[in-house]
Amino acid sequence: MGRTPPEAGKPSSASSSSESASASNSTTTSTSITETVNGSHQFKITGYSLSKGMGIGKNIASDTFNVGGYSWAIYFYPDGKSVEDNAAYVSLFISLASEGTDVRALFELTLLDQSGKERHKIHSHFGRTLESGPYTLKYRGSMWGYKRFFKRTLLETSDYLKDDCLQVHCSVGVVRSHTEGPKNYSIAVPPSNMVQQFGELLKSGKGTDVNFEVNGEIFAAHKLVLAARSPVFRAQLFGPMKDQNTRLIKVEDMEAPVFKALLHFIYWDSLPHLEELTGLNSKWASTLMSQHLLVAADRYALDRLRLLCESNLCEDVAINTVATTLALAEQHHCFHLKSVCLNFIAMPENLRAVMQTDGFEYLKESCPSVLTELLEYVARVSEHSIIVCRHGNEAMLDGSDANGRRVKQRL
């Protein structure tokens, strides 16, 4: 007789034992990885002698910088942080400058030796055994550092102070943990080319449904793209007060190359090569185009383009263009650019030359209120020059007495 088959739906004893063995031998793995995301910042403190006397607990702060997804800032206290030290020490701290809870990090604060001997004063978590682990900052504004970082009398006779300047280097290592498991795939994902596709759309001219006439030249574009990028175009093309003839819109008070550059930014999200666009191989031409584009960006509420132009103009400040740039900065509320221009013009070696330019005449006519601010900057630069030149027991013009103690706080 033959063997009796197993019951339907019921595995044989042989297959059952095989599956049990397979199940008991199934093993998966994962790995927890804890590491630091590192970054650093160099903080230069000029005019150290002028900062003395600002008061215990008063600080000079660096710009914020980003490490590990958080913002940080360095704080230097010329008269110390604690009242009990009676301004005998300078204090130095690193602070969490963005929102965060229980942020764990390693720190290193270094006061650089400026004699070239590399005898830096270093306080560091890095490279040493940590008994209690990384330092934890509980909330925004939490600090790590030293109230008694350096005795002031020793600092002022050391190689750390040179030309009335200190240099601080800060390193931050934010502690991060993540868990990795096995990957059963490896797919190469190409970078996004959406900007390229939109740029090619403008270049090809396919599907355009609106034309702009600018100083005799016609530019074709796509209403939806313009509306998506600019609230002004959106109102002009689709709003309740939209232009009656949206097939051809005439643009007043703008040069054709400027509008061409504006369209390039809208589609490509970047500036075109400004010297190629103007056909002139000079810094002056690039600056002039940036000035016109700044006005156009403000007109069409393209904030990123406005900031790009402002950044370019900050880098290209020159005698023959700075007055016009200052006028534009005032008219279009570019506060950082305005400050850069005022500082440049107020320098004694620049002031007379700038005043002889046509741009300065335009500045006087269009923005007379800026001249008052310029005079304040000139006075501040002149005052600083006088203070630096005085030594010893002569009368100090910054409000200090004969012993160098600050008796009145100045700008």
C-alpha positions as CSV (number, residue, x, y, z in Angstrom):
1,M,0.0,0.0,0.0
2,G,1.1,3.5,-0.7
3,R,1.8,6.2,2.0
4,T,-1.1,8.1,3.2
5,P,-0.9,11.8,2.0
6,P,-1.0,14.5,4.7
7,E,-4.3,16.3,5.4
8,A,-5.2,19.2,3.1
9,G,-3.8,22.5,4.5
10,K,-1.6,20.7,7.0
11,P,2.2,20.6,6.4
12,S,4.0,17.3,6.7
13,S,6.3,16.8,9.8
14,A,9.4,17.2,7.6
15,S,8.4,20.6,6.1
16,S,7.1,21.8,9.5
17,S,10.5,21.2,11.2
18,S,12.3,22.8,8.3
19,E,10.2,26.0,8.6
20,S,10.7,26.1,12.3
21,A,14.5,26.0,11.9
22,S,14.3,28.7,9.3
23,A,12.3,30.9,11.6
24,S,14.6,30.4,14.6
25,N,17.6,31.3,12.5
26,S,16.2,34.6,11.1
27,T,18.4,37.5,12.3
28,T,18.3,41.2,11.5
29,T,20.8,43.9,12.5
30,S,20.9,47.6,12.9
31,T,23.6,50.0,14.2
32,S,23.2,53.2,16.3
33,I,25.8,55.8,15.3
34,T,26.6,58.7,17.5
35,E,28.9,61.4,16.0
36,T,29.5,65.1,15.9
37,V,28.7,67.6,13.2
38,N,31.6,70.0,13.3
39,G,32.0,73.6,12.3
40,S,34.0,76.7,13.4
41,H,33.9,80.5,13.4
42,Q,36.7,83.1,13.5
43,F,35.8,86.2,15.5
44,K,38.0,89.3,15.2
45,I,37.6,92.0,17.9
46,T,39.2,95.3,16.9
47,G,39.4,98.4,19.0
48,Y,39.8,96.4,22.3
49,S,41.0,99.5,24.3
50,L,37.8,101.3,23.3
51,S,35.6,98.5,24.5
52,K,36.9,98.7,28.1
53,G,34.6,100.4,30.5
54,M,31.4,99.4,28.7
55,G,30.4,97.7,32.0
56,I,30.4,94.4,33.8
57,G,28.0,92.0,32.1
58,K,28.0,93.9,28.9
59,N,29.3,92.0,25.8
60,I,30.5,92.2,22.3
61,A,28.8,89.5,20.1
62,S,29.9,87.9,16.9
63,D,27.7,87.3,13.9
64,T,25.6,84.1,14.3
65,F,26.9,81.0,12.5
66,N,25.4,77.6,11.8
67,V,26.6,74.2,12.9
68,G,24.6,71.0,13.1
69,G,21.3,72.7,12.3
70,Y,21.6,75.3,15.1
71,S,22.7,78.9,15.2
72,W,25.6,79.9,17.6
73,A,27.2,83.2,18.7
74,I,30.4,84.1,20.5
75,Y,30.2,86.6,23.4
76,F,33.2,88.5,24.7
77,Y,32.9,90.5,27.9
78,P,35.7,93.2,28.1
79,D,34.9,94.0,31.8
80,G,34.0,90.4,32.7
81,K,30.6,88.8,33.2
82,S,30.5,88.7,37.0
83,V,30.3,91.6,39.4
84,E,32.4,89.7,42.0
85,D,35.4,89.8,39.8
86,N,35.4,93.6,39.7
87,A,36.4,93.8,36.0
88,A,39.7,92.0,36.7
89,Y,39.1,89.3,34.1
90,V,37.7,89.2,30.5
91,S,35.0,86.6,29.9
92,L,34.4,84.4,26.8
93,F,31.4,82.3,26.0
94,I,29.7,80.4,23.2
95,S,25.9,80.6,23.2
96,L,23.1,78.7,21.5
97,A,21.4,81.4,19.4
98,S,18.4,79.5,18.0
99,E,15.6,77.5,19.4
100,G,16.6,74.1,20.8
101,T,16.1,71.9,23.8
102,D,18.9,69.8,25.4
103,V,21.3,70.3,22.6
104,R,24.5,68.3,23.3
105,A,27.7,69.6,21.9
106,L,31.5,69.8,22.3
107,F,33.2,73.2,22.3
108,E,36.6,74.7,21.9
109,L,37.5,78.4,22.5
110,T,40.9,79.6,21.4
111,L,42.5,83.0,21.9
112,L,45.1,83.2,19.1
113,D,48.7,84.1,19.7
114,Q,49.4,86.8,17.1
115,S,53.2,86.7,17.5
116,G,53.6,83.7,15.2
117,K,54.8,81.5,18.1
118,E,51.5,79.6,18.1
119,R,51.2,79.7,21.9
120,H,47.4,79.9,21.7
121,K,45.3,79.8,24.8
122,I,42.9,76.9,24.3
123,H,40.0,75.5,26.3
124,S,38.6,72.4,24.6
125,H,36.3,69.4,24.9
126,F,37.8,67.9,21.8
127,G,40.4,65.2,22.1
128,R,40.1,64.5,25.8
129,T,38.1,62.1,28.0
130,L,34.8,63.6,29.1
131,E,33.8,62.4,32.6
132,S,30.2,63.5,32.2
133,G,29.9,63.5,28.4
134,P,29.3,66.4,26.1
135,Y,27.9,69.7,27.5
136,T,24.1,70.1,27.3
137,L,22.5,73.4,26.5
138,K,19.0,73.5,27.8
139,Y,17.4,76.3,25.7
140,R,18.1,79.3,23.5
141,G,20.6,81.6,25.2
142,S,22.3,78.8,27.1
143,M,26.1,79.4,27.3
144,W,29.4,77.5,27.8
145,G,32.6,79.3,28.5
146,Y,34.7,81.0,31.2
147,K,34.0,84.0,33.5
148,R,37.7,84.2,34.2
149,F,39.0,83.4,30.7
150,F,42.0,85.7,31.1
151,K,43.3,88.3,33.6
152,R,43.0,91.6,32.0
153,T,46.3,93.1,33.0
154,L,48.1,90.0,31.6
155,L,46.1,90.0,28.4
156,E,47.0,93.6,27.7
157,T,50.7,92.9,27.8
158,S,50.6,89.6,26.0
159,D,51.0,88.5,22.4
160,Y,47.3,87.8,22.1
161,L,46.7,91.5,21.8
162,K,48.2,93.1,18.7
163,D,47.3,96.5,17.1
164,D,44.5,96.8,19.6
165,C,43.0,93.6,18.2
166,L,42.1,90.1,19.5
167,Q,41.3,87.0,17.5
168,V,39.1,84.2,18.8
169,H,38.6,80.9,17.1
170,C,35.6,78.8,18.2
171,S,34.8,75.2,17.2
172,V,31.5,73.5,17.8
173,G,30.7,69.8,17.5
174,V,26.9,69.1,17.8
175,V,26.3,65.5,18.9
176,R,23.9,63.6,16.7
177,S,22.6,60.0,16.8
178,H,20.9,57.9,14.1
179,T,20.2,54.3,13.5
180,E,21.1,52.5,10.3
181,G,19.7,49.2,9.1
182,P,20.6,47.1,6.1
183,K,19.8,48.5,2.6
184,N,18.5,46.1,0.1
185,Y,18.7,48.5,-2.8
186,S,21.0,51.0,-4.4
187,I,19.3,53.5,-6.7
188,A,21.1,56.5,-8.0
189,V,18.8,59.5,-7.9
190,P,19.8,62.3,-10.3
191,P,19.8,65.9,-9.0
192,S,16.8,68.0,-9.8
193,N,16.8,69.7,-13.2
194,M,13.6,71.6,-12.8
195,V,15.3,75.0,-13.1
196,Q,17.0,73.8,-16.3
197,Q,13.6,72.7,-17.7
198,F,12.0,76.1,-16.9
199,G,15.0,77.9,-18.5
200,E,14.7,75.9,-21.6
201,L,11.0,76.7,-21.7
202,L,11.8,80.4,-21.9
203,K,14.6,79.8,-24.5
204,S,12.4,77.7,-26.8
205,G,9.5,80.2,-26.7
206,K,7.0,77.3,-26.8
207,G,3.6,77.9,-25.3
208,T,4.1,81.6,-24.6
209,D,0.9,83.5,-24.0
210,V,1.9,87.1,-23.1
211,N,4.3,89.6,-24.8
212,F,6.1,92.6,-23.2
213,E,7.2,95.6,-25.2
214,V,10.2,97.1,-23.5
215,N,11.9,100.1,-25.1
216,G,11.0,98.8,-28.6
217,E,11.9,95.2,-28.0
218,I,9.4,92.3,-27.6
219,F,9.8,89.6,-25.0
220,A,7.5,86.5,-24.9
221,A,6.7,84.7,-21.7
222,H,4.3,82.4,-19.9
223,K,1.6,84.0,-17.7
224,L,1.5,81.1,-15.2
225,V,5.3,81.1,-14.7
226,L,5.4,84.9,-14.1
227,A,2.4,84.8,-11.7
228,A,3.9,81.9,-9.7
229,R,7.2,83.9,-9.3
230,S,5.9,87.5,-8.7
231,P,2.9,88.7,-6.8
232,V,3.0,91.9,-9.0
233,F,2.8,89.9,-12.2
234,R,0.1,87.7,-10.6
235,A,-2.1,90.8,-10.0
236,Q,-1.3,92.3,-13.4
237,L,-2.2,89.1,-15.3
238,F,-4.9,87.5,-13.2
239,G,-6.1,89.9,-10.5
240,P,-9.3,91.8,-10.5
241,M,-7.6,94.9,-11.8
242,K,-5.6,93.0,-14.5
243,D,-4.5,94.8,-17.7
244,Q,-7.2,94.8,-20.4
245,N,-4.8,93.6,-23.1
246,T,-2.6,90.8,-21.6
247,R,-1.4,89.7,-25.0
248,L,0.9,92.7,-25.2
249,I,1.9,94.7,-22.2
250,K,4.1,97.8,-22.5
251,V,6.7,98.2,-19.8
252,E,7.7,101.8,-19.0
253,D,10.8,103.2,-17.3
254,M,13.0,100.1,-17.9
255,E,15.7,99.2,-20.4
256,A,15.4,96.1,-22.5
257,P,18.5,94.4,-21.2
258,V,17.3,94.8,-17.6
259,F,13.9,93.2,-18.4
260,K,15.8,90.4,-20.2
261,A,17.8,89.8,-17.1
262,L,14.6,89.9,-15.0
263,L,13.0,87.2,-17.1
264,H,16.2,85.1,-16.9
265,F,16.0,85.2,-13.1
266,I,12.3,84.3,-13.1
267,Y,12.9,81.2,-15.2
268,W,16.4,80.2,-14.1
269,D,16.4,81.4,-10.5
270,S,19.9,82.8,-11.0
271,L,21.5,86.0,-12.4
272,P,22.7,86.0,-16.0
273,H,26.3,86.9,-16.8
274,L,25.8,90.7,-16.4
275,E,28.9,91.6,-18.5
276,E,27.8,89.4,-21.4
277,L,24.3,90.9,-21.1
278,T,25.5,94.5,-21.4
279,G,28.2,93.6,-24.0
280,L,30.7,95.6,-21.9
281,N,33.6,93.9,-20.2
282,S,33.9,96.1,-17.1
283,K,33.1,96.2,-13.4
284,W,31.3,99.5,-14.0
285,A,28.9,97.9,-16.5
286,S,28.2,95.0,-14.1
287,T,27.5,97.5,-11.2
288,L,25.2,99.6,-13.4
289,M,23.2,96.5,-14.4
290,S,23.0,95.4,-10.7
291,Q,21.6,98.9,-9.8
292,H,18.9,98.7,-12.5
293,L,18.0,95.1,-11.6
294,L,17.7,96.1,-7.9
295,V,15.0,98.6,-8.9
296,A,13.3,96.1,-11.2
297,A,13.4,93.4,-8.4
298,D,11.7,95.8,-6.0
299,R,9.1,96.8,-8.6
300,Y,8.1,93.2,-9.1
301,A,8.5,92.1,-5.5
302,L,11.3,89.5,-6.3
303,D,12.9,89.6,-2.9
304,R,15.6,87.0,-3.6
305,L,16.7,88.9,-6.8
306,R,16.8,92.1,-4.8
307,L,19.0,90.5,-2.2
308,L,21.3,89.1,-4.8
309,C,21.7,92.6,-6.4
310,E,22.3,94.1,-3.0
311,S,25.0,91.6,-2.3
312,N,26.7,92.2,-5.6
313,L,26.6,96.0,-5.0
314,C,28.1,95.6,-1.6
315,E,31.1,93.8,-3.2
316,D,31.5,96.4,-6.0
317,V,31.5,99.7,-4.0
318,A,33.7,102.2,-6.0
319,I,34.3,105.9,-6.1
320,N,32.4,106.6,-9.3
321,T,29.3,104.5,-8.5
322,V,28.9,104.6,-4.7
323,A,26.8,107.7,-4.4
324,T,24.2,106.4,-6.9
325,T,24.2,103.1,-5.1
326,L,23.6,104.8,-1.8
327,A,20.6,106.7,-3.2
328,L,19.1,103.4,-4.5
329,A,19.8,101.7,-1.1
330,E,17.8,104.5,0.6
331,Q,15.0,104.5,-1.9
332,H,14.5,100.7,-1.8
333,H,15.2,100.1,1.9
334,C,18.4,98.1,1.5
335,F,19.7,98.8,5.0
336,H,22.9,96.7,4.8
337,L,23.9,98.1,1.4
338,K,23.3,101.6,2.8
339,S,25.6,101.0,5.7
340,V,28.4,99.7,3.5
341,C,28.1,102.8,1.2
342,L,28.1,105.2,4.1
343,N,31.2,103.6,5.7
344,F,33.0,103.7,2.3
345,I,32.2,107.3,1.6
346,A,33.1,108.4,5.2
347,M,36.7,107.2,4.8
348,P,38.9,110.3,4.5
349,E,40.7,108.9,1.4
350,N,37.3,108.5,-0.4
351,L,35.1,111.4,0.7
352,R,36.5,114.2,-1.5
353,A,36.7,112.1,-4.6
354,V,33.1,110.9,-4.2
355,M,31.8,114.4,-3.7
356,Q,33.2,115.3,-7.1
357,T,31.1,112.7,-8.9
358,D,27.8,113.2,-10.7
359,G,26.3,110.6,-8.5
360,F,26.9,112.7,-5.5
361,E,24.9,115.5,-7.0
362,Y,22.0,113.1,-7.7
363,L,22.3,111.9,-4.1
364,K,21.9,115.4,-2.8
365,E,18.9,116.1,-4.9
366,S,17.0,112.8,-4.5
367,C,17.9,111.8,-0.9
368,P,19.0,115.0,1.1
369,S,18.2,113.3,4.4
370,V,21.0,110.8,3.8
371,L,23.6,113.6,3.9
372,T,22.9,114.1,7.7
373,E,23.6,110.4,8.3
374,L,26.7,110.7,6.2
375,L,28.0,113.6,8.3
376,E,27.5,111.4,11.4
377,Y,29.6,108.6,9.8
378,V,32.3,111.1,8.9
379,A,32.3,112.5,12.4
380,R,32.6,108.9,13.9
381,V,35.5,108.0,11.6
382,S,37.3,111.2,12.4
383,E,36.7,110.8,16.1
384,H,38.0,107.2,16.0
385,S,41.2,108.4,14.2
386,I,41.9,111.0,16.9
387,I,41.4,108.5,19.7
388,V,43.8,106.0,18.2
389,C,46.5,108.6,17.8
390,R,46.4,109.7,21.4
391,H,48.6,107.9,24.0
392,G,49.9,108.2,27.6
393,N,48.3,110.6,30.0
394,E,46.9,113.0,27.3
395,A,43.2,113.9,27.5
396,M,41.1,111.2,25.8
397,L,38.5,112.3,23.4
398,D,36.3,109.3,23.8
399,G,35.1,110.2,27.3
400,S,37.9,108.5,29.3
401,D,39.8,110.2,32.1
402,A,43.6,110.4,32.3
403,N,43.8,106.8,33.6
404,G,42.0,105.4,30.7
405,R,38.8,104.7,32.6
406,R,35.6,105.2,30.6
407,V,33.5,107.8,32.2
408,K,30.9,108.2,29.4
409,Q,29.7,105.7,26.9
410,R,30.1,106.7,23.3
411,L,28.8,105.4,20.0
